[in-house]
Amino acid sequence: MREVDVHTLNTAWTGNATVVDVREDFEHARGRVPGAMLIPLGELADRVHEVPRAGRVFVICASGNRSQMGSMILAQAGHDAVSVAGGTAAWARSGYPLERG
């Protein structure tokens, strides 16, 4: 399983990286990496075709646990997927912007 920190995501994010948030709807609404696609972990295997194939996919959750499983699901489907260590909590603690609503 490959993992990156939020600083690596921030560098890629400013270049329009694909970010898949595997949390539930209510968690996603509280705050997310701007532009992140919401595909809850329980739906990811059935919706993997919705994730763009070009470039690396950054998979994020609340703290980094579900994103590890999500990155494995995407990698098995042929994506260049990595889990974001510390998840959205680490993103927010680092002072990076959050979208809400």
Contact map, one row per residue, 1 for C-alpha under 8 A:
11100000000000000000000000000000000000000000000000000000000000000001001100000000011000000000000000000
11110000000000000000000000000000000000000000000000000000000000000000001000000000111000000000000000000
11111000000000000000000000000000000000000000000000000000000000000001000000000000011110000000000000000
01111101100000000000000000000000000000000000000000000000000000000000000000000000011110000000000000000
00111111100000000000000000000000000000000000000000000000000000000000000000000000000111000000000000000
00011111110000000000000000000000000000000000000000000000000000000000000000000000000111100110010000000
00001111111000000000000000000000000000000000000000000000000000000000000000000000000000000000000000000
00011111111100000000000000000000000000000000000000000000000000000000000000000000000000000000000000000
00011111111110000000000000000000000000000000000000000000010000000000000000000000000100000000000000000
00000111111111000000000000000000000000000000000000000000000000000000000000000000000000000000000100000
00000011111111100000000000000000000000000000000000000000000000000000000000000000000000000000000000000
00000001111111111000000000000000000000000000000000000000000000000000000000000000000000000000000000000
00000000111111111110000000000000000000000000000000000000000000000000000000000000000000000000000000000
00000000011111111000000000000000000000000000000000000000000000000000000000000000000000000000000000000
00000000001111111000000000000000000000000000000000000000000000000000000000000000000000000000000000000
00000000000111111100000000000000000000000000000000000000000000000000000000000000000000000000000000000
00000000000111111110000000000000000000000000000000000011110000000000000000000000000000000000000000000
00000000000010011111000000000000000110000000000000010011110000000000000000000000000000000000000000000
00000000000010001111100000000000101110000000000000000000111100000000000000000000000000000000000000000
00000000000000000111110000000000000111100000000000100000111100000000000000000000000000000000000000000
00000000000000000011111000010001000111110000000000000000001110000010000000000000000000000000000000000
00000000000000000001111100000000000001111001000000000000001110000110010000000000000000000000000000000
00000000000000000000111110110000000001111000000000000000000111000100000000000000000000000000000000000
00000000000000000000011111110000000000111000000000000000000000000000000000000000000000000000000000000
00000000000000000000001111111000000001010000000000000000000000000000000000000000000000000000000000000
00000000000000000000000111111100000000000000000000000000000000000000000000000000000000000000000000000
00000000000000000000001111111110000000000000000000000000000001000000000000000000000000000000000000000
00000000000000000000101111111111000001000000000000000000000000000000000000000000000000000000000000010
00000000000000000000000011111111000000000000000000000000000000000000000000000000000000000000000000011
00000000000000000000000001111111000000000000000000000000000000000000000000000000000000000000000000011
00000000000000000000000000111111100000000000000000000000000000000000000000000000000000010000000001111
00000000000000000000100000011111110100000000000000000000000000000000000000000000000000010000000001110
00000000000000000010000000000011111100000000000000000000000000000000000000000000000000010010000011100
00000000000000000000000000000001111100000000000000000000000000000000000000000000000000000000000011100
00000000000000000010000000000000111110000000000000000000000000000000000000000000000000000000000000100
00000000000000000111100000000001111111000000000000000000000000000000000000000000000000000000000000000
00000000000000000111100000000000001111100000000000000000000000000000000000000000000000000000000000000
00000000000000000001111010010000000111110000000000000000000000000000000000000000000000000000000000000
00000000000000000001111100000000000011111011001000000000000000000000000000000000000000000000000000000
00000000000000000000111110000000000001111111000000000000000000000000000000000000000000000000000000000
00000000000000000000011100000000000000111111100000000000000000000100110000000000000000000000000000000
00000000000000000000000000000000000000011111100000000000000000000000000000000000000000000000000000000
00000000000000000000000000000000000000111111111000000000000000000000000000000000000000000000000000000
00000000000000000000010000000000000000111111111100000000000000000000010010000000000000000000000000000
00000000000000000000000000000000000000001111111100000000000000000000000011000000000000000000000000000
00000000000000000000000000000000000000000011111110000000000000000000000000000000000000000000000000000
00000000000000000000000000000000000000100011111111100000000000000000000000000000000000000000000000000
00000000000000000000000000000000000000000001111111100000000000000000000001001000000000000000000000000
00000000000000000000000000000000000000000000011111110000000000000000000000000000000000000000000000000
00000000000000000000000000000000000000000000001111110000000000000000000000000000000000000000000000000
00000000000000000001000000000000000000000000001111111000000000000000000000000000000000000000000000000
00000000000000000100000000000000000000000000000011111110000000000000000000000000000000000000000000000
00000000000000000000000000000000000000000000000000111110000000000000000000000010000000000000000000000
00000000000000000000000000000000000000000000000000011111000000000000000000000000000000000000000000000
00000000000000001100000000000000000000000000000000011111100000000000000000000001000000000000000000000
00000000000000001100000000000000000000000000000000000111110000000000000000000011110000000000000000000
00000000000000001111000000000000000000000000000000000011111000000000000000000011110000000000000000000
00000000100000001111000000000000000000000000000000000001111100000000001000000000111100000000000000000
00000000000000000011110000000000000000000000000000000000111110000011011000000000111100000000000000000
00000000000000000011111000000000000000000000000000000000011111110110000000000000001110110000000000000
00000000000000000000111000000000000000000000000000000000001111111110000000000000000100110000000000000
00000000000000000000001000100000000000000000000000000000000111111100000000000000000001111000000000000
00000000000000000000000000000000000000000000000000000000000111111100000000000000000011111100000000000
00000000000000000000000000000000000000000000000000000000000111111111000000000000001111100000000000000
00000000000000000000000000000000000000000000000000000000000011111111100000000000000000000000000000000
00000000000000000000011000000000000000001000000000000000000111111111110000000000000000000000000000000
00000000000000000000110000000000000000000000000000000000001110011111111000000000001100100000000000000
10100000000000000000000000000000000000000000000000000000001000011111111100000000011100000000000000000
00000000000000000000000000000000000000001000000000000000000000001111111110000000000000000000000000000
00000000000000000000010000000000000000001001000000000000001000000111111111000000001000000000000000000
11000000000000000000000000000000000000000000000000000000011000000011111111100000111000000000000000000
10000000000000000000000000000000000000000000000000000000000000000001111111110000100000000000000000000
00000000000000000000000000000000000000000001100000000000000000000000111111111000000000000000000000000
00000000000000000000000000000000000000000000100100000000000000000000011111111111100000000000000000000
00000000000000000000000000000000000000000000000000000000000000000000001111111111100000000000000000000
00000000000000000000000000000000000000000000000000000000000000000000000111111110000000000000000000000
00000000000000000000000000000000000000000000000100000000000000000000000011111110000000000000000000000
00000000000000000000000000000000000000000000000000000000000000000000000001111111000000000000000000000
00000000000000000000000000000000000000000000000000001001100000000000000001111111100000000000000000000
00000000000000000000000000000000000000000000000000000011100000000000000001100111110000000000000000000
01000000000000000000000000000000000000000000000000000001111000000000001101100011111000000000000000000
11110000000000000000000000000000000000000000000000000001111000000001001000000001111100000000000000000
11110000000000000000000000000000000000000000000000000000011100010011011000000000111110000000000000000
00111100100000000000000000000000000000000000000000000000011110010011000000000000011111100000000000000
00111100000000000000000000000000000000000000000000000000000100110000000000000000001111100100000000000
00001100000000000000000000000000000000000000000000000000000001110000000000000000000111111110000000000
00000100000000000000000000000000000000000000000000000000000111110010000000000000000111111110000000000
00000000000000000000000000000011100000000000000000000000000111100000000000000000000001111111000000000
00000000000000000000000000000000000000000000000000000000000001100000000000000000000001111111100000000
00000100000000000000000000000000000000000000000000000000000000100000000000000000000011111111110000000
00000100000000000000000000000000100000000000000000000000000000000000000000000000000001111111111100000
00000000000000000000000000000000000000000000000000000000000000000000000000000000000000011111111111000
00000000000000000000000000000000000000000000000000000000000000000000000000000000000000001111111100000
00000100000000000000000000000000000000000000000000000000000000000000000000000000000000000111111100000
00000000000000000000000000000000000000000000000000000000000000000000000000000000000000000011111110000
00000000010000000000000000000000000000000000000000000000000000000000000000000000000000000011111111000
00000000000000000000000000000000110000000000000000000000000000000000000000000000000000000001001111100
00000000000000000000000000000011110000000000000000000000000000000000000000000000000000000001000111110
00000000000000000000000000000011111000000000000000000000000000000000000000000000000000000000000011111
00000000000000000000000000011111000000000000000000000000000000000000000000000000000000000000000001111
00000000000000000000000000001110000000000000000000000000000000000000000000000000000000000000000000111
